[in-house]
């Protein structure tokens, strides 16, 4: 499967990236290599192999949930450079 420049442009657009023609060609080559590797994985004989979601045995390590000190809102807000209606005001990061 070959990735087209149009597909690279679509991915860049969805990611809100602006790419030069050189970068588009580089990304196209990289995506082609990734997909070629994925196709090789399809050739593996997995007959009789138990499906897994994670290859290592994993165990959650949990601690007792003990409530700590309760901070008063006014105490927390006194260090805020800007506040409004009892909340921190932060710069907008998403359009």
C-alpha distances in whole Angstrom, upper triangle without the diagonal:
4,7,10,13,14,12,14,17,17,16,19,21,21,22,25,24,25,22,23,21,21,20,17,16,16,15,12,12,13,10,7,10,10,7,7,11,10,9,12,14,13,15,18,21,22,25,28,27,28,26,27,26,28,28,32,35,36,39,40,43,45,48,51,51,54,55,56,57,57,57,59,57,59,59,55,55,58,56,53,53,53,53,54,55,55,52,50,48,45,43,41,37,35,35
4,6,10,11,10,11,14,15,15,17,19,20,20,23,21,22,19,20,17,18,17,14,12,13,12,8,9,11,9,6,9,11,8,9,12,13,12,14,17,16,18,21,24,26,28,32,30,31,29,30,29,30,30,34,37,37,41,41,44,46,49,52,52,55,55,56,58,57,57,58,56,59,59,55,55,57,55,52,52,51,52,53,54,54,51,49,47,44,42,39,36,33,33
4,7,8,6,7,11,11,11,13,15,16,17,19,18,18,16,17,15,15,14,11,10,11,9,6,8,10,7,6,10,10,9,11,14,14,14,16,18,18,20,23,26,27,30,33,31,32,29,30,28,29,30,33,36,37,40,40,43,45,48,50,50,53,53,53,55,54,54,55,53,55,55,52,51,54,51,49,49,48,49,49,51,51,47,45,44,40,38,35,32,30,30
4,5,5,6,9,10,11,12,14,16,17,18,17,17,15,15,13,14,13,10,9,12,10,7,10,12,10,9,13,14,13,14,17,17,17,20,22,22,24,27,30,31,34,37,35,36,33,33,32,33,34,37,40,40,43,43,46,47,50,53,52,55,55,55,57,56,55,57,54,56,56,53,52,55,52,49,49,48,49,49,51,52,48,46,44,41,38,35,32,30,29
4,5,5,6,9,10,10,12,14,15,16,14,14,11,12,9,11,11,7,7,10,9,7,10,12,11,11,15,16,15,17,20,20,20,23,25,25,27,30,33,34,37,40,38,38,35,35,33,34,35,38,41,41,44,44,46,48,51,53,52,55,55,55,56,55,54,55,53,55,55,51,50,53,50,47,47,46,47,47,49,50,46,44,42,39,36,33,30,28,27
4,5,5,6,9,10,10,12,14,15,14,14,12,13,12,14,13,9,11,14,12,10,13,15,13,14,17,18,16,19,22,21,21,25,26,26,28,31,34,35,37,40,38,39,36,35,34,35,36,39,42,42,44,44,46,48,50,53,52,54,54,54,55,54,53,54,52,54,54,50,50,52,50,47,46,45,46,46,48,49,45,43,41,38,35,32,29,26,25
4,5,5,6,9,10,11,12,14,13,14,13,15,13,15,13,10,11,13,10,9,12,13,10,11,15,15,13,16,19,18,19,22,23,23,25,28,31,31,34,37,35,35,32,32,30,31,33,35,38,38,41,40,43,44,47,49,48,51,51,51,53,52,51,52,50,52,52,48,48,50,48,45,45,44,44,45,46,47,43,41,39,36,34,31,28,25,24
4,5,5,6,9,10,10,12,11,11,9,11,10,12,10,6,8,10,7,6,10,11,9,11,14,14,13,16,18,18,19,22,23,24,26,28,32,32,35,38,35,36,32,32,30,31,32,35,38,37,40,39,42,43,46,48,47,50,50,50,51,50,49,51,48,50,50,46,46,48,46,43,42,42,43,43,45,45,42,40,38,34,32,29,26,24,23
4,5,5,6,9,10,10,9,9,8,10,10,12,10,7,10,12,10,10,13,14,12,14,18,17,17,20,22,22,23,26,27,27,30,32,35,35,39,41,39,39,35,35,32,33,35,37,40,39,42,41,44,45,47,50,48,51,50,50,51,50,49,50,47,49,49,46,45,47,45,42,41,40,41,42,44,44,41,39,36,33,30,27,24,22,21
4,5,5,6,9,10,10,11,11,14,14,16,14,11,13,15,12,12,15,16,13,15,18,18,17,20,22,21,22,26,26,26,29,31,34,34,37,39,37,37,33,33,31,32,34,36,39,38,40,40,42,43,46,48,46,49,48,49,50,49,48,48,46,48,48,45,44,46,44,41,41,39,40,40,42,43,39,37,35,32,29,26,23,21,20
4,5,5,6,8,8,10,11,14,14,15,13,10,13,14,10,11,14,13,11,14,16,15,15,18,20,19,21,24,24,24,27,29,32,32,35,37,34,34,31,30,27,28,30,33,35,34,37,36,38,40,42,44,43,46,45,46,47,46,45,46,43,46,46,42,41,44,42,39,39,38,38,39,40,41,37,35,33,30,28,25,22,19,19
4,6,5,6,5,7,7,11,12,13,10,9,12,13,10,11,15,14,13,16,18,17,17,21,22,21,23,26,26,27,30,32,35,35,38,40,37,37,34,33,30,31,32,35,37,36,38,38,39,40,43,45,44,46,46,46,46,45,44,45,43,44,45,41,40,43,40,37,36,36,37,37,39,40,36,34,32,28,26,23,20,18,17
4,5,5,6,7,9,13,14,16,14,12,15,16,13,14,18,18,16,19,21,20,20,24,25,24,26,29,29,30,33,34,37,37,40,42,39,39,36,35,32,33,35,37,39,38,40,39,41,42,44,46,44,47,46,46,47,45,44,45,42,44,44,41,39,42,40,37,36,35,36,36,38,38,35,33,31,28,25,22,19,16,15
4,5,8,10,12,16,17,19,16,14,17,18,15,16,19,18,16,19,21,19,20,23,24,23,25,28,28,28,31,33,36,35,38,40,37,36,33,32,29,30,32,34,36,35,37,36,38,39,41,43,41,44,43,43,44,43,42,42,40,42,42,39,38,40,38,35,35,34,34,34,36,36,33,31,29,26,24,21,18,15,14
4,5,9,11,15,16,18,14,13,17,16,13,15,18,17,15,19,20,19,19,23,23,22,25,28,27,28,31,33,36,35,38,39,37,36,32,31,28,28,31,33,35,33,35,34,36,37,39,41,39,42,41,41,42,41,39,40,38,40,40,36,36,38,36,33,32,32,32,33,35,35,31,29,27,24,22,19,16,13,13
4,7,10,13,16,17,14,14,17,18,15,17,20,19,18,21,23,22,23,26,27,26,28,31,31,32,35,36,39,38,42,43,40,40,36,35,32,32,34,36,38,37,38,37,39,39,41,43,41,43,42,42,43,41,40,41,38,39,40,36,35,37,35,32,31,30,31,32,34,34,31,29,26,23,20,17,14,12,11
4,6,10,13,14,11,11,14,14,12,14,17,17,16,19,21,20,21,24,25,25,27,30,30,31,34,35,39,38,42,43,40,40,37,35,32,32,34,36,39,37,39,38,39,40,42,44,43,45,44,44,44,43,42,43,40,41,41,38,37,39,36,33,33,32,33,34,36,37,33,31,28,25,22,19,16,15,14
4,7,10,12,9,10,13,14,12,15,17,17,17,20,22,22,23,26,27,27,29,31,32,33,36,37,41,41,44,46,43,43,40,38,35,36,37,39,42,40,42,41,43,44,46,48,46,48,47,47,47,46,45,45,43,44,44,40,39,41,39,36,34,34,35,36,39,39,36,33,30,27,24,22,19,17,17
4,6,8,6,6,10,10,9,12,14,14,15,17,19,19,21,23,25,25,27,29,30,31,34,36,39,39,43,45,42,42,39,38,35,35,37,39,41,40,43,42,44,45,47,49,48,50,49,49,50,49,47,48,45,47,47,43,42,44,41,38,37,37,39,39,42,42,39,36,34,30,27,25,22,21,20
4,5,5,6,9,10,10,12,14,15,16,18,20,21,22,24,26,27,28,30,32,33,35,37,41,41,45,47,44,45,42,40,38,38,39,41,44,43,46,45,47,48,50,53,51,53,53,52,53,52,50,51,49,50,50,46,45,47,44,41,40,40,41,42,45,46,42,39,37,33,30,28,25,24,23
4,5,5,6,9,10,10,12,14,15,16,19,20,21,22,25,26,27,29,31,32,34,36,39,40,44,46,44,44,41,41,38,38,39,42,45,44,47,47,48,50,52,55,54,56,55,55,56,55,53,55,52,53,53,49,49,50,47,45,43,43,45,46,48,49,45,43,40,37,33,31,28,27,26
4,5,5,6,9,10,11,12,14,15,17,19,20,21,23,25,26,27,29,31,33,35,38,39,43,45,43,43,41,40,38,37,38,40,43,43,46,46,47,49,51,54,53,55,55,54,55,55,53,55,52,53,53,49,49,50,47,45,44,44,46,47,49,50,46,43,41,37,34,32,29,28,28
4,5,5,6,8,10,10,12,14,15,16,18,20,21,22,24,26,27,29,31,33,36,37,40,43,40,41,38,36,34,34,35,37,40,39,42,42,43,45,47,50,49,51,51,51,52,51,50,51,49,50,50,46,45,47,44,42,41,41,43,44,46,46,43,40,38,34,31,29,26,25,25
4,5,5,6,9,10,10,12,14,15,16,18,20,21,22,24,26,27,29,31,35,35,39,41,39,39,36,36,33,34,35,37,40,40,42,42,44,45,48,51,50,52,52,52,53,52,51,52,50,51,51,47,47,49,46,43,42,42,44,44,47,47,43,41,39,35,32,30,27,25,25
4,5,5,6,9,10,11,12,14,15,16,19,20,21,23,25,26,28,30,34,35,38,41,38,39,36,36,34,34,35,37,41,40,43,43,45,47,50,53,52,54,54,54,55,55,54,55,53,54,54,50,50,52,49,46,46,45,47,48,50,51,47,44,42,39,36,34,30,29,29
4,5,5,6,9,10,11,12,14,15,17,19,20,21,23,25,27,28,32,33,37,39,36,37,35,34,32,32,32,34,38,38,41,41,42,44,47,50,49,52,52,52,53,53,52,53,51,53,52,48,48,50,47,45,44,44,46,47,49,49,45,43,41,37,35,33,29,28,29
4,5,5,6,8,10,10,12,14,15,16,18,20,21,23,25,27,30,31,34,37,34,35,32,31,29,29,30,32,35,35,38,38,40,42,44,47,47,49,49,49,50,50,49,51,48,50,50,46,46,48,45,43,42,42,43,45,47,47,43,40,39,35,32,30,27,26,26
4,6,5,6,9,10,11,12,14,15,16,18,20,21,23,25,29,30,33,36,34,34,32,31,30,30,31,33,36,36,39,40,42,44,47,49,49,52,52,52,53,53,52,54,51,53,53,49,49,51,48,46,45,45,46,47,49,49,46,43,41,38,35,33,30,28,28
4,6,5,6,9,10,11,12,14,15,17,19,20,22,24,28,29,32,35,33,34,31,31,29,29,30,32,36,36,39,40,42,44,47,50,50,52,53,53,54,54,53,55,53,55,55,51,51,53,50,48,47,47,49,50,52,52,48,45,44,40,38,36,32,31,31
4,5,5,6,9,10,11,13,14,16,17,19,21,22,26,27,30,33,30,31,29,28,26,26,26,29,32,32,36,36,38,40,43,46,46,49,49,49,51,51,50,52,50,52,51,48,48,50,47,45,45,45,46,47,49,49,45,43,41,38,36,34,30,29,30
4,5,5,6,8,10,10,12,14,15,17,19,21,24,25,28,31,28,29,27,26,24,25,25,28,31,32,35,35,37,39,42,45,45,48,48,49,50,50,49,51,49,52,51,47,48,50,47,45,45,45,46,47,48,48,44,42,41,37,35,33,29,28,28
4,5,5,6,9,10,10,12,14,15,17,20,23,24,28,30,28,29,27,27,26,26,27,30,33,33,37,37,40,42,45,48,48,51,52,52,54,54,53,55,53,55,55,51,51,54,51,49,49,48,49,50,52,52,48,46,45,41,39,37,33,31,32
4,6,5,6,9,10,11,13,15,16,18,21,23,26,29,26,28,26,25,25,24,24,27,31,31,35,36,38,41,44,47,47,50,51,51,53,53,53,55,53,55,55,51,51,54,51,49,49,49,50,51,53,52,49,46,45,42,40,38,34,33,34
4,5,5,6,9,10,11,13,15,16,20,21,24,27,24,25,23,22,21,21,21,24,28,28,31,32,35,37,40,43,43,46,47,48,50,50,50,52,50,52,52,48,49,51,48,46,46,47,47,48,50,49,46,44,43,39,37,35,32,30,31
4,5,5,6,9,10,11,13,15,19,19,23,25,23,24,22,22,21,22,22,25,29,29,33,34,36,39,42,45,45,48,49,50,52,51,51,53,52,54,54,50,50,53,50,48,49,48,49,50,51,51,47,45,44,41,39,37,33,31,32
4,5,5,6,9,10,11,14,17,19,22,25,23,25,23,23,23,23,23,26,30,31,34,36,38,41,44,47,47,51,52,52,54,55,54,57,55,58,57,53,54,56,54,52,52,52,52,53,55,54,51,49,48,44,43,40,37,35,36
4,5,5,7,9,10,12,15,17,20,23,20,22,20,20,20,20,20,23,26,27,31,33,35,38,41,44,45,48,49,50,52,52,52,55,53,56,55,51,52,55,52,50,51,51,52,53,54,53,50,48,47,43,42,40,36,35,36
4,5,5,7,9,11,14,15,18,21,18,20,17,18,17,18,18,21,25,26,29,31,34,36,40,43,43,46,47,48,51,51,51,53,52,55,54,50,51,54,51,49,50,50,50,51,52,52,48,46,46,42,41,39,35,34,35
4,5,5,7,10,13,14,17,20,19,21,19,20,20,21,21,24,27,29,32,34,37,39,43,46,46,49,51,52,54,54,55,57,55,58,58,54,55,57,55,53,53,53,54,54,55,55,51,50,49,46,44,42,38,37,38
4,5,5,7,11,13,16,19,17,20,18,19,20,20,20,23,26,28,32,34,37,39,43,46,47,50,51,52,55,55,56,58,57,59,59,55,56,59,56,54,55,55,55,56,58,57,53,51,51,48,46,44,40,39,40
4,5,6,9,10,13,16,14,16,15,16,16,17,16,20,23,25,28,30,33,36,40,43,43,47,48,49,52,52,53,55,54,57,56,53,54,57,54,52,53,53,54,55,56,55,51,49,49,46,45,43,39,38,39
4,6,8,9,12,15,14,16,15,16,17,19,18,22,25,27,30,32,35,38,41,44,45,48,50,51,54,54,55,57,56,59,58,55,56,58,56,54,55,55,55,56,57,56,52,51,51,48,46,44,41,39,40
4,6,9,11,15,14,17,16,18,20,21,20,23,26,28,32,34,37,40,44,47,48,51,53,54,57,57,58,60,59,62,61,58,59,62,59,58,58,58,59,59,60,59,56,54,54,51,50,48,44,42,44
4,6,9,12,11,14,14,16,17,18,17,20,23,25,29,31,35,38,41,44,45,49,51,52,55,55,56,59,58,61,60,57,58,61,58,57,58,58,58,59,60,59,55,54,54,51,50,48,44,43,44
4,6,9,9,12,13,15,18,19,17,21,23,26,29,32,35,38,42,45,46,49,51,53,56,57,58,60,60,63,62,59,60,63,60,59,60,60,60,61,62,60,57,56,56,53,52,50,47,45,47
4,6,5,8,9,12,15,16,15,18,20,23,26,29,32,35,39,41,42,46,48,50,53,54,55,58,57,60,59,56,57,60,58,57,58,58,58,59,59,58,55,54,54,51,51,49,45,44,46
4,6,9,10,14,17,18,17,20,22,25,28,30,34,37,40,43,44,48,50,52,55,56,57,60,59,63,62,59,60,63,61,60,61,61,61,61,62,60,57,56,57,54,54,52,48,47,48
4,6,9,12,16,17,16,19,20,23,25,28,32,34,38,41,42,46,48,50,54,54,56,59,58,62,61,58,60,62,60,59,61,61,60,61,61,60,57,56,57,54,54,52,49,47,49
4,6,9,13,14,12,15,16,19,22,25,28,31,35,38,39,43,45,47,50,51,53,55,55,58,57,54,56,59,57,56,58,58,57,58,58,57,54,53,53,51,51,49,46,44,46
4,6,10,12,11,13,14,17,19,22,26,28,32,34,36,40,42,44,47,48,50,52,52,56,55,52,54,57,55,53,55,55,55,55,55,54,51,50,51,49,49,47,44,43,45
4,7,9,10,13,13,16,18,21,24,27,30,33,34,38,40,42,45,46,47,50,49,53,52,49,50,53,52,50,52,52,51,52,52,51,48,47,48,45,45,44,40,39,41
4,6,7,9,10,12,15,17,21,23,27,30,31,34,36,38,42,42,44,46,46,49,49,45,47,50,48,47,49,49,48,49,49,48,45,44,45,42,43,41,38,37,39
4,7,9,10,11,14,15,19,21,25,27,28,32,34,36,39,39,40,43,43,46,45,42,44,47,45,43,45,45,45,45,46,44,41,40,41,39,39,37,34,33,36
4,6,7,8,12,13,17,19,23,26,27,31,33,34,37,38,39,42,42,45,44,41,43,46,43,43,44,45,44,45,46,44,41,40,41,38,39,37,34,33,36
4,7,9,13,15,18,21,25,28,29,33,35,36,40,41,42,45,45,48,47,43,45,48,46,45,47,47,47,48,49,47,44,43,44,41,41,40,37,36,39
4,6,10,13,15,18,22,25,27,30,33,34,37,39,40,43,43,46,45,42,44,47,44,44,46,46,46,48,48,46,43,42,43,41,41,40,37,37,40
4,7,10,13,16,20,23,25,28,31,32,36,37,39,42,42,46,44,41,44,46,44,44,46,47,46,48,48,46,43,42,43,41,42,41,38,38,41
4,7,9,13,16,19,21,25,27,29,32,33,35,38,39,42,40,38,40,43,41,40,43,43,43,44,44,42,39,38,40,38,39,38,36,36,39
4,6,9,13,16,18,21,24,26,29,31,33,36,37,40,39,36,39,41,39,39,42,43,42,43,43,41,38,37,39,38,39,39,36,36,40
4,6,10,13,14,18,21,22,26,27,29,32,33,36,35,32,35,38,36,36,39,39,38,40,40,37,35,34,36,35,36,36,34,34,37
4,7,10,12,15,18,20,23,25,27,31,32,35,33,31,34,36,34,35,38,38,38,39,39,36,34,33,36,34,36,36,34,35,38
4,7,9,12,15,17,20,22,24,28,29,32,30,28,31,34,32,33,36,36,35,37,36,33,32,31,34,33,35,35,33,34,38
4,6,9,12,14,17,19,22,25,27,30,28,26,30,32,31,31,35,36,34,36,35,32,31,30,33,32,35,35,34,35,39
4,6,10,12,16,18,21,24,26,29,27,26,29,31,31,32,35,36,34,35,35,31,30,30,33,33,36,36,35,36,40
4,7,9,13,14,17,21,22,26,24,23,26,28,28,29,32,32,31,32,31,28,27,27,30,30,33,34,33,34,37
4,6,10,12,15,18,21,24,22,21,25,27,26,27,31,32,30,31,30,27,26,27,30,30,33,34,34,35,39
4,7,8,12,15,17,20,18,18,21,23,23,24,28,29,27,28,27,23,23,23,27,28,31,32,32,33,37
4,6,9,13,15,18,16,15,19,21,21,22,26,27,25,27,26,22,22,22,26,26,30,31,31,33,36
4,6,10,13,15,13,13,16,18,18,20,23,24,23,24,23,20,20,20,24,25,29,30,31,33,36
4,7,9,12,11,11,14,16,17,18,22,22,20,21,20,16,17,18,21,23,27,28,29,31,34
4,6,9,7,7,10,12,13,14,18,19,17,18,17,14,14,15,19,20,24,26,27,29,32
4,6,5,7,9,10,12,14,17,17,15,16,15,11,12,14,18,20,24,26,27,29,32
4,5,5,6,9,11,11,15,14,11,12,11,7,9,10,14,16,20,22,24,26,29
4,5,5,6,9,10,13,13,11,12,11,8,10,11,14,17,21,23,25,28,30
4,6,6,8,10,13,14,13,15,15,11,12,12,16,18,21,24,26,29,31
4,6,6,7,11,12,11,13,14,10,10,9,13,15,18,21,22,25,28
4,5,5,9,9,7,10,11,7,7,7,10,13,16,19,21,24,26
4,6,8,9,9,12,13,10,11,10,13,15,18,21,23,26,29
4,6,9,10,13,15,12,12,10,12,13,16,20,21,24,27
4,5,6,10,13,11,9,6,8,10,13,16,18,21,23
4,7,11,14,13,11,8,8,9,11,15,17,21,23
4,7,11,10,9,6,5,8,10,13,16,19,21
4,7,7,5,5,5,9,12,14,17,19,21
4,5,5,7,6,10,13,15,18,20,21
4,6,9,9,13,16,17,20,22,23
4,7,9,13,16,18,21,22,24
4,6,10,13,15,17,19,21
4,6,10,12,14,17,19
4,7,9,12,14,16
4,6,9,12,14
4,6,9,11
4,6,8
4,7
4
